Amino acid sequence: MGASVRGPEHRQDGRPNQDAWLRRLACSSALAVVCDGLGSRPHSAVGSRAACRAVADAVQHWSGVPDAPPELLLRLIHALWNVRVHRSGRDESATTCLFAVVTKEGRLLLAQLGDGLVMLKTPSGTTTLEPPTERFGNATTGLGIATDLHEWRFHLEPNVTGTATILLATDGVADDLVPEKRAEFLNFLVTQYGPRPAAARTRAIAKELRNWPTPRHRDDKTVAVLWNDATTEASP
């Protein structure tokens, strides 16, 4: 489940939402992806949407081969995204990219290129992917900027079992979350919205994002949650 809304600045200026998100449940995998087009690029909204579709298409191929390494998936994402933004231009369409995918064999891959937050919560602990705090200025990376796969951060669980809950958030949300409260925020989303029908979830989460409590917040905001829990499994 998830939602994406324009931030106050883009609503005021009449500009489109530069964030995008996608979920895909298939026989071979379950996927959630969140992307944030770089605000300085003229076609960043095109880039973020193209990235979501590129990840979904790449995962469809990758998940069909049980032992395929993550690096092959990341290379395929770059290739498919480059094709999709060929007309608008790579640099002009630059975007961050965060995703989580679970295959039918139980492989769980978390990946992040650029800003934002990826968090996995299981009974055994919490794993997070996020940019280093000592970055220089507003420097970030993303599709259209990265020149090496080492710019991706990723975490692979070969065989995840039991309850697992994953949060993906663009920096419009992630930057306002106190680290000690992230798990609480994730639990709130699942317990509050998880049992609802899919369309109602999206509307309710979008309303929550529009009414974001941080004073003077400006950015577009996107969250996605992928989870497996016995109490909510009937509402994927």
Phi and psi in degrees as a GROMACS rama.xvg file:
@    title "Ramachandran Plot"
@    xaxis  label "Phi"
@    yaxis  label "Psi"
@TYPE xy
174.003  -177.619  GLY-2
-165.109  159.517  ALA-3
-141.383  133.633  SER-4
-134.746  153.068  VAL-5
-69.4001  143.731  ARG-6
-80.2287  166.078  GLY-7
-55.4736  -36.2856  PRO-8
-64.6414  -44.5247  GLU-9
-71.1529  -34.7297  HIS-10
-63.7501  -42.4755  ARG-11
-65.3455  -38.7534  GLN-12
-86.7642  -6.07836  ASP-13
71.9499  25.9045  GLY-14
-97.4324  155.064  ARG-15
-74.2954  163.833  PRO-16
-66.1409  126.011  ASN-17
-92.9012  -4.40583  GLN-18
-88.2675  162.371  ASP-19
-154.845  155.497  ALA-20
-147.459  162.012  TRP-21
-153.808  143.755  LEU-22
-125.718  147.567  ARG-23
-148.583  121.37  ARG-24
-110.761  119.275  LEU-25
-131.564  175.145  ALA-26
-62.6858  -33.6078  CYS-27
-96.6965  -12.6648  SER-28
-166.584  163.327  SER-29
-123.897  132.48  ALA-30
-135.538  141.566  LEU-31
-134.564  136.113  ALA-32
-139.904  141.372  VAL-33
-133.897  132.937  VAL-34
-134.855  148.313  CYS-35
-130.372  104.367  ASP-36
-64.0271  136.686  GLY-37
-67.349  125.982  LEU-38
-60.6667  -24.7977  GLY-39
-81.4254  -7.02044  SER-40
-97.1187  135.251  ARG-41
-67.3371  -25.4645  PRO-42
-117.222  34.4046  HIS-43
-64.8009  -32.5866  SER-44
-65.0485  -38.269  ALA-45
-63.7566  -43.2178  VAL-46
-64.1147  -41.5426  GLY-47
-67.6798  -39.5338  SER-48
-69.7271  -38.8749  ARG-49
-64.4388  -34.6639  ALA-50
-66.5953  -42.1685  ALA-51
-58.3327  -45.3091  CYS-52
-69.5147  -36.0491  ARG-53
-64.2856  -42.1983  ALA-54
-63.0542  -44.7649  VAL-55
-60.8264  -44.424  ALA-56
-66.5044  -40.6461  ASP-57
-66.0606  -41.9746  ALA-58
-62.5692  -35.6852  VAL-59
-58.3585  -40.4711  GLN-60
-75.705  -46.3052  HIS-61
-64.2209  -41.6352  TRP-62
-69.7419  -14.8746  SER-63
-78.9136  -8.17809  GLY-64
-118.263  104.085  VAL-65
-55.2509  -33.0661  PRO-66
-105.838  15.0541  ASP-67
-66.4183  129.184  ALA-68
-70.6703  153.494  PRO-69
-58.0678  -33.1717  PRO-70
-59.9379  -34.2381  GLU-71
-66.4362  -38.5498  LEU-72
-63.977  -44.4211  LEU-73
-63.7259  -41.1895  LEU-74
-62.8585  -40.3763  ARG-75
-66.4467  -37.6723  LEU-76
-59.6064  -47.5122  ILE-77
-57.9222  -46.5143  HIS-78
-62.8652  -47.2748  ALA-79
-66.9663  -37.6728  LEU-80
-65.8352  -42.833  TRP-81
-58.2385  -40.0632  ASN-82
-64.2965  -44.2642  VAL-83
-66.2933  -31.2446  ARG-84
-104.315  16.8788  VAL-85
-55.5272  -43.1061  HIS-86
-74.014  -39.7295  ARG-87
-79.9643  -20.7801  SER-88
99.348  136.364  GLY-89
-62.5518  -53.8206  ARG-90
-64.4658  -38.4307  ASP-91
-71.6609  -13.8706  GLU-92
-115.53  15.7063  SER-93
-56.1883  143.392  ALA-94
-154.404  149.762  THR-95
-76.1596  168.868  THR-96
-153.991  123.179  CYS-97
-130.591  136.462  LEU-98
-153.763  160.857  PHE-99
-136.433  133.351  ALA-100
-136.456  137.677  VAL-101
-121.911  126.049  VAL-102
-90.8293  166.833  THR-103
-65.2578  -21.0326  LYS-104
-81.1952  -8.09271  GLU-105
99.1921  6.23868  GLY-106
-73.9618  132.709  ARG-107
-121.123  123.063  LEU-108
-121.69  126.234  LEU-109
-108.292  138.597  LEU-110
-146.892  148.308  ALA-111
-149.163  132.883  GLN-112
-128.652  106.801  LEU-113
102.56  -160.079  GLY-114
-74.4944  171.739  ASP-115
111.883  -169.625  GLY-116
-139.252  134.263  LEU-117
-121.091  126.649  VAL-118
-135.825  129.958  MET-119
-111.856  127.532  LEU-120
-120.598  122.864  LYS-121
-131.677  168.024  THR-122
-58.3443  -23.6385  PRO-123
-88.9601  -6.9927  SER-124
149.184  -170.894  GLY-125
-125.457  136.1  THR-126
-119.916  133.481  THR-127
-127.842  145.76  THR-128
-119.11  128.786  LEU-129
-163.678  159.743  GLU-130
-66.2104  153.573  PRO-131
-65.1234  145.865  PRO-132
-72.5731  -18.5013  THR-133
-94.0727  28.1477  GLU-134
-63.8718  155.793  ARG-135
-86.4862  116.048  PHE-136
56.6374  -135.298  GLY-137
-98.9639  17.0726  ASN-138
-59.9897  132.154  ALA-139
-144.369  175.695  THR-140
-126.713  178.921  THR-141
170.054  178.505  GLY-142
-62.9352  133.737  LEU-143
94.9615  -12.9669  GLY-144
-120.933  -45.9193  ILE-145
-60.5218  137.76  ALA-146
-115.298  -0.94438  THR-147
-148.683  142.402  ASP-148
-62.4961  -20.6707  LEU-149
-67.1066  -12.1109  HIS-150
-76.8575  -14.3467  GLU-151
-78.3526  146.451  TRP-152
-108.524  133.538  ARG-153
-148.443  158.228  PHE-154
-137.992  128.006  HIS-155
-116.399  125.572  LEU-156
-106.367  112.68  GLU-157
-62.9396  -30.5849  PRO-158
-153.683  83.2861  ASN-159
-79.6655  134.641  VAL-160
-132.889  159.132  THR-161
77.3534  -165.271  GLY-162
-70.9217  131.265  THR-163
-141.874  134.531  ALA-164
-131.162  131.945  THR-165
-126.016  133.808  ILE-166
-113.856  131.152  LEU-167
-118.779  132.275  LEU-168
-147.164  134.207  ALA-169
-72.3836  168.208  THR-170
-66.831  -19.4446  ASP-171
-61.6284  -25.3539  GLY-172
-101.118  -49.3179  VAL-173
-59.4011  -39.1548  ALA-174
-67.2873  -19.3123  ASP-175
-97.5575  -2.73962  ASP-176
-90.54  121.088  LEU-177
-66.5182  128.77  VAL-178
-49.0273  -38.589  PRO-179
-70.3189  -14.7931  GLU-180
-105.882  1.63923  LYS-181
-62.9048  -46.2244  ARG-182
-62.6505  -37.3482  ALA-183
-64.5082  -40.4708  GLU-184
-63.9832  -42.8026  PHE-185
-63.7278  -44.966  LEU-186
-60.748  -38.977  ASN-187
-61.312  -45.3483  PHE-188
-60.5456  -45.3067  LEU-189
-69.2181  -46.2161  VAL-190
-73.2826  -35.0445  THR-191
-78.603  -40.4095  GLN-192
-113.48  -19.7787  TYR-193
-55.6027  -42.7856  GLY-194
-74.0778  -10.1259  PRO-195
-79.9236  159.816  ARG-196
-59.4217  154.288  PRO-197
-55.4065  -48.449  ALA-198
-64.36  -39.0755  ALA-199
-66.4368  -36.5722  ALA-200
-57.8342  -51.1358  ARG-201
-59.4164  -45.0933  THR-202
-61.8795  -43.0543  ARG-203
-68.2822  -41.4086  ALA-204
-67.4229  -40.1199  ILE-205
-60.0712  -41.5083  ALA-206
-61.7179  -41.8053  LYS-207
-60.7292  -41.2103  GLU-208
-70.2984  -36.982  LEU-209
-67.0445  -31.5309  ARG-210
-95.9311  31.3195  ASN-211
-54.0951  129.725  TRP-212
-79.2063  -12.8854  PRO-213
-66.4111  126.272  THR-214
-61.1955  140.793  PRO-215
58.241  28.3716  ARG-216
-68.8312  147.37  HIS-217
-129.589  -28.452  ARG-218
-74.4217  156.87  ASP-219
-59.8743  153.091  ASP-220
-134.933  131.588  LYS-221
-142.198  133.72  THR-222
-133.076  151.202  VAL-223
-141.593  145.141  ALA-224
-129.812  131.705  VAL-225
-122.423  125.309  LEU-226
-146.853  160.977  TRP-227
-137.537  108.429  ASN-228
-147.141  138.359  ASP-229
-60.8774  -29.1768  ALA-230
-80.1004  -19.8327  THR-231
-126.159  8.23768  THR-232
-63.5701  -22.9648  GLU-233
-75.0732  -6.62409  ALA-234
-122.84  66.5656  SER-235
